[in-house]
Amino acid sequence: MTAIHPHPSAALAEFVVGLRFEDIPAPVLRRAEDLLLDCLASILAGAGAAPVQAIARYAAAMGPADGPAQVLITRSQTTPLFAAMVNAAAAHVVEQDDVHNGSVFHPAAVVFPPALAVAQALGRSGKDLLVASVAGYEVGIRVGEYLGRSHYKIFHTTGTVGTVAAAVTVGKLLDLNAEQMLHALGSAGTQAAGLWEFLRDAADSKQLHTAKAAADGLTAAYLAKEGFTGARRILEGAQGMAAGMSQDADPARLLDRLGQRWALAETSFKYHASCRHTHPAADALQQAMREYKLRESDLAQVITHVHQGAIDVLGPVVDPKTVHQSKFSMGTVLALIARTGRAGLAEFDAALGDKDVAVLRDKVRMELDPEVDAAYPERWIGKVTVHTTDGRVLHARVDEPKGDPGNTLSRAEIEEKALRLGVYAQAATEAEVQGLIETVWNLENLPRIGALLPAR
């Protein structure tokens, strides 16, 4: 483990400034491309969501009618600020974007939208985009791990840490020096926000979290370029992020094997279109249904053995009122698994208001499991106990959910997912998504990042 730097914020800034394309192992670069494609598809799939449309209308009203950066869901051009804002909002709404287990952080939604917008504005190359994105992942993940489980209990890490990750990403594309990068971190951290209370009301705040994280991080980096100063110890200072947002911050996590351990490669893809906390149990129930040849009518009760983070996030959602809220309902997710074998976008759309789904939903309950809780967040173990109508008690377990690094998606599966998501909201045609796939797979060779989709 890397020794703790006397000034971790500065050490992170220095790492980002010094990072070169040649420093990044080829498998990490390929993984970054995989994650970018996955994010672009999630953005397109989120195009029709009401919260995203509201943010897009806001951006259109506040921003110029033209500019160097593309809003993917409308094909319009605007400033990097507003393009990053809208694309980041869209990336996170269908619950198909990536997640890093140890930090409980969704990096793609807050790294790639500002990276793309600024790369387009500055005429940066594909290699520049990749390096900046890797920097955003490496710093963001470590800050999320640093802030710990107590932070996530109240704060949506993707909103808070995402602001810092976005600032680092944009700062790298702006060629900030170490002093400027440190100031960008300071200005990002002081803007960091995002609270979980929205789940209780089925409110739209989650999309605002990613939109503002991307936009505020971008703002922090651009201001640093102009000489604007920020707190030098925003992460570890006496009145910094950890002091105000965590009770179990671990400073050693900030610089853990920095430049040797590539945290981006640890990031998971989301297989089910729901909150990641539901995935381990969903996979375990899938296994039980297959192994014991169960039908939905066989289920009398399903107990999911979970970590405390799942209870904290999913527990408030008892009777989901919107499709998005239903994705945070353990009962709804497992009901879909039992009924259809999958919990995809179409299944969630059809489930809201379905009485049969509601009956199954109410047969599911969560219980805190010491083994599962001790392993979290580094490992997300799935365990279920199924009580059947004929009196059997059956158990199933999954140690690595589908999409995790050890049970990952192949490029063929990523392409299939991208095509399915890309056409979901009719934001793109299958041919256009295929073009995106080809662009991303050739990203390293692009001399300049332009518009990713043709104008309409």
Buried (B, 14 or more C-beta within 10 A) or exposed (E): EBEBBEBBBBBBBBBBBEBEBEEBEEEBBBBBBBBBBBBBBBBBBBBBBEBBBBBBEBBBEEBEEEBBBBBBBBBBBBBBBBBBBBBBBBBBBBBBBBBBBBBBBBBBBBBBBBBBBBBBBBEBBBBBBBBBBBBBBBBBBBBBBBBBBBBBBBBBBBBBBBBBBBBBBBBBBBEBBBBBBBBBBBBBBBBBBBEBEBBEEBBBBBBBBBBBBBBBBBBBBBBBBEEBBBBBBBBBBEEBBBEEBBEEBEEEBBBBEBEEBBBBBBBBBBBBBBBBBBBBBBBBBBBBBEEBEBEBEBBBBBBBBBBBBBBBBBBBBEEBEEBBBBBBBBBBBBBBBBBBEBBBBEBBEBBBEBEEBBEBBEBBEBEEBEEBBEBBBEBBBBBBBBBBEEEEEBBBBBBBBBBBBEBBBEEEBBBEBBBBBBBBBEBBEEEBBBBBBEBBBEBBEBEEBEBBBEEE
